[in-house]
């Protein structure tokens, strides 16, 4: 049996912004797929916009952006964010 990956939660940094944008766009798409009447569909600039918004929150004292990284066995197919 393969041991599970180790999960580390840490503050996001500038290098995480592209992955945060991708995940944000995927979240929007999922919400839209579940209820298109309530949620807008992601567009061609959603990844960039979502990432830019979260990047603007980095280092602010009144917000926090966290990422979870999976490392070790069982993390195949992840990009580490």
ChimeraX attribute file (.defattr): number of C-alpha atoms within 10 A of each C-alpha:
attribute: neighborCount
match mode: 1-to-1
recipient: residues
	/A:1	3
	/A:2	7
	/A:3	8
	/A:4	12
	/A:5	14
	/A:6	13
	/A:7	14
	/A:8	12
	/A:9	11
	/A:10	12
	/A:11	12
	/A:12	20
	/A:13	14
	/A:14	12
	/A:15	10
	/A:16	17
	/A:17	22
	/A:18	17
	/A:19	16
	/A:20	25
	/A:21	22
	/A:22	16
	/A:23	16
	/A:24	20
	/A:25	23
	/A:26	15
	/A:27	13
	/A:28	20
	/A:29	18
	/A:30	15
	/A:31	16
	/A:32	16
	/A:33	13
	/A:34	11
	/A:35	11
	/A:36	12
	/A:37	9
	/A:38	9
	/A:39	14
	/A:40	13
	/A:41	15
	/A:42	17
	/A:43	11
	/A:44	8
	/A:45	11
	/A:46	17
	/A:47	22
	/A:48	16
	/A:49	15
	/A:50	19
	/A:51	22
	/A:52	15
	/A:53	14
	/A:54	20
	/A:55	20
	/A:56	11
	/A:57	14
	/A:58	18
	/A:59	13
	/A:60	9
	/A:61	7
	/A:62	7
	/A:63	9
	/A:64	12
	/A:65	15
	/A:66	14
	/A:67	17
	/A:68	14
	/A:69	16
	/A:70	19
	/A:71	16
	/A:72	12
	/A:73	11
	/A:74	13
	/A:75	15
	/A:76	11
	/A:77	6
	/A:78	10
	/A:79	10
	/A:80	15
	/A:81	19
